[in-house]
Every structure is written in C-alpha cells, then in structure tokens.
Amino acid sequence: MKRTLDIIYTSDTHSHVFPVDYANGVPENSGILNIAAQVEKNGNTLILDGGDTLQGTPLSQFYLKHAKDYPYHPMAEAFNTLGCDYYTLGNHDFNFGYDALKSYLEAMNGTCLCANAIDLQGELKIEKRAIHVLDNGLRIGITGVVTDYVNIWEQPQNLINFSITDPFKAAKAAYESMKNYCDICICIYHGGFEEDLETGRLLSGSTENIGCRIARELDFDILLTGHQHMAVEGVDLYGTYSVQPPANAGHFIQIHAEEENGAVVYSSSLEKTLDHHETGTYEKLLPLENDTQNWLDQIVGRLAEEIEPEEKLSAAIHGSKVAAIFNQVQLEETGADFSCTSLGNVPVGLKTEVTMRNICGAYLFANTLVVMEVDQQVLKETLERCAAYFTLVNGEPQISDEFLKPKIEHYNYDFFAGLDYEFDLSKPVGSRVVKMNKLDGTPLGDQKYKLVTSNYRATGTGGYEALGESPVLWRGSTEMPELVAEYIKNNSPLPHIHNSKFSVK
C-alpha cells in the first residue's frame, strides 16, 4: 500500500511575521502569517523550520526591548498558528542571550530539535531527535543541528550557558540512534552547501557550511538546509534529497514523499507566499505591529542633504556616504584610531528627515561594537580581503563571484575611516593594497592602533581572519541602530562626513 508524507518547510524567516516591508513601510507578500493562510495540514503532514527566527525585522527589535509590555511572543505565536511541529535553531537565535531564547522556546508549541546545542543550565526545551508516527503509520525520524560557527560569531556573554558542539558528529549520533526505528530519516540543518550544486566544485574549506558532507557521509533520506538564503527547490545530493528556501518568509518549500514497499520517491516545489494572511493571530499581534510602526516613524534628526540609495559596485569604488556616517559613529563612541563597517546586500540611502525606519533599513543587524588592537600588517591583510571584492572584466571593475556565489555577501566588503588607502586591481589578489597611510598622509609605522568594528567582523568571519586573531581591548553593549540614532539627533543637521581617503585604479 502506498503511503505519503508531506512537508511544509520554512527557514531563515528572520522575524518576518507580518506581510510588511519595514524599510519602505509598505505591504509585501511575505510573512509567517501569510504562509499559515495558504497551507493545509493533516495527519500525514509535518511543518518544519530551520531556524534564524528571532532576528531580522524592526518588529523583533522593538519587541525584544519591550517584551514585558506584551502578553505573547510574536514569532512563537506566528509559528504556532502555522502549526510548526519541529524546528531547529539558527545562529541568529543566540543573538539576544539565554533568557530571550528561553522565552521563545517556552512559547512554542512545536518541539525544538538541536542536537549540538547543549544547554548547560538544563532549563531549555531542546531535544536531540524525535520519531514522529504519521496517521498512515510511516515513522519519521527527525533531528536538527546548527552550524558551529555560532562559536565564532556570537558574543561570549550570549553563549555562557551553551556548548555548541560539532554538528556533523551530533547529526551522526542522532541518525545512528534512530535509523532502525523509522522509515524516513530527516536532518534539519541550519547551514548550507560548501560545494557548487551543479559542478561539485568546493566553494569553501571552512566548516561554516557542511551540507554536502552530511549528505555524502551520512544516510539521511532528507536534508533540509538554510543559512545561505539560497533557493534550492530540490536536489538529489549524494543520494539524499535536499532543499533550501530563500530568506524572509517570501517563499516556502513543499515536499511530497510516496513510500511503497520500502521504496520512497521524493518531489518538491518552491512556493511563493501569497497576499492574504491568517486573521486571528494577525489581529492579536496587531497592537505590537502598530507600536513598531509608530516607533519607526519617529524623526530622530536631519541630514544636511539626502543620501540616495547607493549602488553596491559604485559605493565600493567611490565610497559610501552611509558607511561614512556609521564609521563616524563608531569612532566617536569609542575613540578608536580607525573604524571599519559594512553595508547590507541591498542598496540603501538616508532621507533628509531621518527616522528610525531609515536607520533600521540601512543598518540591518543587532551588532554591537568591539575595539581591537591591530598593527600595520593586520590592517593590510584586512584591506587585501576588501580588495578581493573586485575583479576586472575587459579592464573594468566588477564584483568577484567570491562575494556572489553561492551566497550574495556584499556585507563582507568593508569601508574604512581614518585611513588613506588605494587598491590597484591590476595586481593579483593579496597584493592589491598599494597605499596605506594615516588620514593625514603619514606612514603607519610599527605602532599599535585601535580599530573599532562590529562584533560580527571582530570574530574574523567573512575572510577577515587577521582580525579574529587580534586582541580585544573593549566590547560595547549598545546596538548600532541606537548609536546611529543618537549621533544624528545630537549633530543635526548632519553634513556630509569625510573620514577616509580611498581610490581604486
């Protein structure tokens, strides 16, 4: 007799509960509540999620600072409405510390499966694996793991009560413990693919993404991935069926499996989120959404002139007025000698009347500041990484595929303040920095300097290993959007800032 399994899979929803484009203040076809309105569930359906839920929109940013004012957890309410059965944790779910994660887990109806996240306090509802029996009798074994780059990226104070272990070993142990008791084995992996899915070419030698290794060396039937924000509708990966939805709840994956006499056939589709939402939870959470919108529309200060959205390649070559503001905020907050910052993947600008909406749209993450001790060699290695952002095509600068595939990573190009530097793109990658002085033109010499950057970049991630190996002198606790708002408020009308000299030839 033929038996079926249907899976609805989301990942990297990044707190997109409502169908709203917060940066522009307009509706969009996205959000967990909209997905909930268009999916159907029965006893042979599982709804699964791959993590990165708590961070990503102003709604979550506002809620996490005012949680005591609301009798619900918005992200948990949305997933409960969707009917989420099992989910794992993403790296961003650790961004706000133990208590914030505990609140989320306690509000969720579904079961958290994260075999390599060890709760040292023993208070969190996290399981290593589960075996779920469908109405038709199919036994579905499920585990979840998160990339262990959490240990590299996350602020130490947020991991005091956690041990994030090797995800491959944890997935293997979970598989071995349940393989004899189920018909289909599923791994939900908050991580992506380290190989090109078409050619098999190795894209990265790091362990940030090990989806291909999991598929190749373990015998899971289904591998549900995330983290890279790629659209992978369905691929047979070394005998394991694998998918990945893009970020922000604008799409989800539907998987259909048919089992007969022990043989299983898989198919899947990438579904667009539609324009209608579930009404009950929508109305329940609407007071929080309205409060968030009111907060976003508050004018915090003025610029002397509007900054139009800055195209990525042009900003990287000619400089960014938005990045100059961020760097100036970092310098004045810390008194560091130099500063570096990055921008998100989408071109951004700032209106003349600056609101919190503008700021949150331009600075997307809940980053805090870190001051590091660096020398001339560390600065050069860091700048060489920035110079690798470019490639020459018919003699013209273009963006290197290294920053575009398999995941778009414009945010791994850094803009510097306090330096006078130059790239020569005709030279090989690693030898492109041809000038590097203080802003007044004097050489750096053999001195030690203070560089301020984000807590994300301070880990050395994104190819900035020299920073990750540098001593930390100071860590801040205030998130950058708040610092930017305060700086613009205190310096209105803010003129164009000149805090670097940079050229590309």
C-alpha positions in Angstrom: 0.0 0.0 0.0 1.3 3.5 -0.9 1.8 5.9 2.0 2.7 9.6 1.7 4.5 12.2 3.7 4.0 15.9 3.0 6.4 18.5 4.5 6.0 22.3 4.7 9.5 23.7 5.3 10.5 27.3 6.2 13.9 28.6 7.2 15.6 31.9 7.9 12.2 33.7 8.3 14.1 36.4 10.3 11.1 37.5 12.3 9.0 38.3 9.2 5.7 37.7 11.0 3.6 40.3 9.2 3.5 40.9 5.4 5.4 44.2 5.6 8.4 45.7 4.0 9.6 47.7 7.0 12.3 49.7 5.3 9.8 51.3 2.9 6.7 51.0 5.1 4.6 49.1 2.5 2.9 45.7 2.3 4.7 42.8 0.7 3.8 39.2 0.0 5.7 37.6 2.9 5.4 36.6 6.5 4.7 33.5 8.5 1.0 34.6 9.0 0.5 34.6 5.2 2.1 31.2 4.8 -0.2 30.0 7.5 -3.2 31.1 5.5 -2.2 29.1 2.4 -1.0 25.7 3.7 -3.2 22.8 4.7 -2.2 20.2 7.2 -3.4 16.7 8.0 -2.1 13.8 10.0 0.4 12.9 7.3 1.8 16.4 7.1 4.8 17.8 9.0 5.6 21.5 9.3 9.3 22.1 10.0 11.5 25.1 10.3 15.3 25.6 10.0 15.9 28.5 12.4 17.0 32.1 12.4 13.7 33.4 13.7 14.4 35.9 16.4 16.4 38.5 14.5 15.8 40.4 11.3 13.0 43.0 11.4 12.2 46.1 13.4 9.3 44.2 14.9 11.6 41.7 16.6 14.0 44.5 17.6 11.2 46.5 19.2 9.6 43.5 20.8 12.7 42.2 22.4 13.2 45.6 24.1 9.6 45.8 25.3 8.6 42.2 25.8 7.2 42.8 29.2 4.6 45.0 27.7 3.0 42.3 25.6 1.3 39.1 26.8 2.6 37.0 23.9 5.7 36.1 21.9 5.1 37.3 18.3 7.4 34.8 16.5 6.2 31.9 18.6 2.5 32.9 18.1 3.1 33.0 14.3 4.7 29.6 14.2 2.0 28.1 16.5 -0.6 29.4 14.0 1.3 27.9 11.2 1.2 24.6 13.1 5.0 24.1 13.3 5.8 20.6 14.5 9.6 20.6 14.8 12.2 23.2 14.4 15.9 23.8 14.9 17.9 26.9 16.0 19.8 29.2 13.7 22.9 31.1 14.6 21.0 34.4 14.9 18.7 32.8 17.5 21.5 33.1 20.0 22.0 36.9 19.4 20.0 38.0 22.4 21.2 35.7 25.1 19.8 32.8 27.2 16.7 34.4 28.6 15.4 35.6 25.2 15.9 32.2 23.7 14.2 30.6 26.7 11.2 32.8 26.3 10.8 31.8 22.7 11.2 28.1 23.3 8.7 28.1 26.1 6.1 29.9 24.0 6.5 27.5 21.0 4.1 24.5 20.7 6.4 22.6 18.4 9.5 20.7 19.6 13.0 22.2 19.2 15.5 19.7 17.8 19.1 20.9 18.0 21.4 18.0 18.8 24.6 20.1 19.0 23.2 22.9 21.2 23.9 21.8 24.8 22.0 23.8 27.5 24.4 23.9 30.4 21.7 25.3 32.7 19.3 22.5 31.8 16.3 24.7 31.6 15.6 24.9 27.8 13.2 22.6 25.9 15.7 21.3 23.4 15.7 17.7 22.2 18.3 15.8 20.1 15.9 13.9 18.0 12.3 12.7 17.7 10.4 9.9 16.0 7.0 11.0 14.7 4.4 8.5 13.6 2.0 9.7 10.9 -1.6 8.7 10.7 -0.7 6.3 7.9 1.9 4.6 10.1 5.0 6.0 8.5 7.7 6.5 11.1 9.6 9.7 10.6 12.9 10.2 12.4 13.9 13.9 12.7 17.0 15.7 14.1 18.3 19.2 13.9 21.7 20.8 14.1 23.1 24.4 13.8 26.4 25.5 12.2 29.1 25.5 14.9 30.2 28.9 13.6 27.9 30.2 16.3 31.0 29.8 18.5 32.9 32.2 16.2 30.3 34.8 15.5 28.3 35.1 18.8 29.2 37.4 21.6 30.7 35.4 24.5 28.2 36.6 27.0 25.4 35.1 24.9 26.9 31.6 25.0 27.9 31.4 28.6 25.1 28.8 29.2 25.6 26.9 26.0 28.0 24.5 24.4 27.7 24.3 20.6 29.4 21.1 19.5 30.4 19.7 16.2 27.2 19.5 14.0 28.4 16.6 11.9 29.1 14.4 14.9 25.8 15.3 16.6 23.9 14.6 13.4 25.6 11.3 13.0 24.9 10.3 16.6 21.3 11.2 16.2 21.0 9.3 13.0 22.5 6.2 14.4 20.2 6.3 17.4 17.0 6.4 15.3 17.8 4.8 11.9 16.5 1.3 13.0 13.2 2.8 14.3 11.9 4.8 11.4 11.1 4.6 7.7 12.3 8.1 6.7 15.2 10.0 8.4 15.3 13.8 8.2 18.0 16.2 9.3 17.1 19.9 9.6 20.5 21.7 9.3 20.9 25.4 9.9 23.8 25.5 7.5 24.2 25.3 3.8 26.2 23.8 1.0 30.0 24.0 0.7 30.0 22.8 -2.9 28.6 24.1 -6.1 25.5 22.0 -6.5 25.9 21.8 -10.3 29.6 21.1 -10.7 30.6 19.7 -7.2 33.4 22.3 -7.0 34.4 23.0 -3.4 33.4 26.6 -2.6 34.8 26.8 0.9 37.2 24.9 3.0 35.7 26.2 6.3 33.1 24.2 8.4 30.5 27.0 8.3 28.5 25.0 5.8 28.8 21.2 5.6 25.5 20.2 4.0 27.3 18.3 1.2 29.4 16.4 3.7 26.3 15.4 5.7 24.6 14.2 2.6 27.7 12.3 1.3 28.8 10.6 4.6 25.5 10.1 6.4 22.4 8.3 5.2 19.6 10.7 5.9 16.8 10.5 3.4 16.0 14.2 3.5 18.3 17.1 4.3 16.6 20.4 5.0 19.1 23.3 4.9 19.2 27.0 5.4 21.5 29.8 6.4 22.7 30.7 2.9 19.3 32.1 1.8 19.5 30.2 -1.5 16.5 29.0 -3.4 17.1 25.2 -3.8 13.8 23.7 -4.9 15.0 20.1 -4.7 18.3 18.3 -5.5 19.5 14.7 -5.2 22.7 15.2 -3.2 24.7 12.0 -2.9 21.5 10.0 -2.6 19.9 12.4 -0.1 17.0 14.6 -1.1 17.8 18.2 -0.2 16.2 21.7 -0.3 16.6 25.2 0.9 14.2 28.1 0.9 15.3 31.8 0.5 15.1 34.1 3.5 12.4 36.3 5.0 9.3 34.2 4.5 8.7 35.3 1.0 8.8 31.6 -0.1 8.5 28.2 1.5 9.2 24.6 0.3 6.6 21.9 -0.1 8.0 18.3 -0.2 5.9 15.3 -1.2 7.2 11.7 -0.5 5.5 8.5 -1.6 6.5 5.2 0.1 5.6 1.8 -1.2 7.3 -1.5 -0.1 10.2 0.4 1.4 11.0 2.5 -1.7 10.4 6.3 -1.4 10.1 8.8 -4.2 10.5 12.5 -3.5 9.4 15.7 -5.2 9.2 19.3 -4.1 8.3 22.8 -5.1 9.3 26.3 -4.1 6.1 28.2 -3.3 5.6 31.9 -3.3 4.0 33.4 -0.2 0.6 34.9 -1.3 -1.1 38.2 -0.4 -3.6 37.0 2.3 -3.0 36.3 5.9 -4.4 34.4 8.8 -6.7 36.7 10.6 -7.0 35.6 14.2 -3.3 35.9 15.2 -2.9 38.9 12.9 -5.4 40.8 14.9 -4.0 39.6 18.2 -0.4 40.8 17.3 -1.6 44.0 15.6 -1.0 46.2 18.7 2.6 45.3 18.7 2.9 45.9 14.9 1.2 49.3 15.3 3.6 50.2 18.1 6.5 49.1 16.0 5.4 51.2 13.1 4.9 54.3 15.3 8.4 53.9 16.7 9.8 53.5 13.2 8.2 56.7 12.0 9.7 58.9 14.8 12.1 61.5 13.3 15.4 61.3 15.2 17.2 64.1 13.3 18.2 65.6 10.0 20.8 65.4 7.3 22.1 68.5 5.5 21.2 66.6 2.3 19.5 63.4 1.4 21.7 60.4 0.5 20.2 58.5 -2.4 20.4 54.7 -2.4 24.0 53.7 -3.2 24.6 51.1 -5.8 26.9 48.4 -4.5 29.7 48.4 -7.0 29.8 52.2 -7.2 29.9 52.6 -3.5 32.7 50.1 -3.2 34.7 52.0 -5.7 33.9 55.6 -4.9 33.0 55.4 -1.2 29.7 55.3 0.7 28.2 58.3 2.5 26.1 56.0 4.6 29.1 53.9 5.6 31.0 57.2 6.4 28.2 58.0 9.0 28.4 54.6 10.5 32.2 54.8 10.8 32.0 58.2 12.4 29.5 56.9 15.0 31.9 54.1 15.8 34.9 56.4 16.1 33.2 58.9 18.3 31.6 56.2 20.5 35.0 54.5 21.1 37.8 57.0 20.4 39.5 54.4 18.2 42.1 55.3 15.6 40.4 53.6 12.7 37.0 52.2 12.0 35.5 49.7 9.5 31.9 48.9 8.7 29.9 47.1 6.1 26.5 47.6 4.5 23.8 45.1 3.7 23.1 43.4 0.4 20.5 45.9 -0.8 21.4 49.5 -1.8 20.4 51.9 0.9 20.3 55.7 1.5 19.0 58.1 4.1 16.3 60.7 3.8 16.9 64.3 4.9 14.5 63.8 7.8 15.9 60.6 9.3 13.5 58.2 11.1 14.2 55.0 12.9 12.8 53.3 9.8 15.6 54.8 7.7 18.2 53.7 10.2 16.9 50.2 10.7 16.6 49.8 7.0 20.2 50.9 6.5 21.8 49.1 9.4 20.1 45.7 9.4 21.7 43.8 12.3 21.8 43.9 16.1 25.5 44.5 16.1 27.5 46.0 18.9 31.0 47.5 18.8 34.3 45.9 19.5 37.7 47.7 19.7 40.7 45.6 18.7 44.4 46.1 18.8 45.9 46.0 15.3 49.2 46.8 13.6 50.1 47.7 10.0 50.2 44.1 9.0 46.8 43.3 10.3 45.4 46.3 8.6 47.0 45.4 5.3 45.6 41.8 5.4 42.2 43.2 6.2 42.3 45.7 3.3 43.5 42.9 1.0 40.4 41.0 1.8 38.3 44.1 0.8 40.3 44.4 -2.4 39.3 40.8 -3.3 35.7 42.1 -3.7 36.7 43.2 -7.2 37.6 41.5 -10.4 38.4 43.0 -13.8 36.3 42.2 -16.8 37.6 43.8 -20.0 39.6 46.1 -17.9 36.6 47.3 -15.9 36.0 46.6 -12.2 33.2 44.2 -11.4 32.2 42.3 -8.3 34.0 39.0 -7.8 32.0 35.8 -7.8 33.6 35.0 -4.5 31.2 37.6 -3.0 28.2 36.5 -5.0 28.2 32.7 -5.0 26.9 30.5 -3.5 25.5 33.3 -1.4 25.5 37.1 -2.0 27.8 38.7 0.5 28.1 42.4 -0.2 28.2 42.7 3.6 31.7 41.2 3.6 33.1 44.3 1.9 34.2 46.8 4.5 34.5 50.6 4.3 37.3 52.2 6.4 37.6 55.5 8.2 40.8 57.1 9.4 42.9 55.7 6.6 44.3 57.0 3.3 44.5 53.8 1.1 44.5 52.7 -2.5 43.8 49.4 -4.4 45.5 48.5 -7.7 43.2 45.9 -9.3 45.7 45.0 -12.0 47.7 43.2 -9.3 47.0 39.7 -8.0 44.5 39.2 -5.2 46.5 39.5 -2.0 48.9 42.2 -3.4 46.4 44.9 -4.3 46.9 47.4 -1.4 49.5 49.9 -2.9 49.0 52.7 -0.4 48.0 52.6 3.3 48.7 55.7 5.5 47.0 57.6 8.3 44.4 60.1 7.1 47.0 63.0 7.2 49.3 61.0 4.9 51.9 59.9 7.5 53.0 56.2 7.4 51.6 53.8 9.9 55.0 52.6 11.1 55.4 50.0 13.8 52.8 51.3 16.2 49.8 49.5 17.6 46.5 51.0 16.8 42.9 50.7 18.0 40.4 49.6 15.3 36.6 49.6 16.0 34.4 47.2 14.1 31.2 45.2 14.7 31.1 42.2 17.0 30.4 40.2 13.8 33.5 41.3 12.0 35.6 41.1 15.1 35.3 37.3 15.0 37.3 37.2 11.7 34.4 35.9 9.8 34.0 36.7 6.1 37.6 36.2 5.3 39.0 38.6 7.9 41.0 36.0 9.9 43.6 38.6 10.9 41.0 40.5 12.9 39.8 37.3 14.6 43.3 36.7 15.8 43.8 40.3 17.2 43.4 41.2 20.9 40.1 42.6 22.0 40.5 45.9 24.0 36.8 46.7 24.6 33.3 45.5 24.0 30.2 47.6 23.9 26.7 46.6 24.7 24.6 49.2 22.8 23.4 48.1 19.4 24.4 50.2 16.4 21.0 51.5 15.3 20.6 53.1 18.7 24.0 54.7 18.5 23.3 56.0 15.0 20.0 57.5 16.0 21.6 59.2 19.0 24.5 60.6 16.9 22.2 62.0 14.2 20.0 63.5 16.8 22.9 65.3 18.5 24.5 66.5 15.3 21.5 67.7 13.2 21.6 68.8 10.6 24.4 66.3 9.9 26.7 67.4 7.0 28.5 65.0 4.6 31.3 63.3 6.5 34.8 63.0 5.1 36.7 60.5 7.3 38.7 58.5 4.7 40.7 58.8 1.5 40.3 55.9 -0.9 40.9 55.2 -4.5 40.8 52.3 -6.9 42.9 52.1 -10.0 
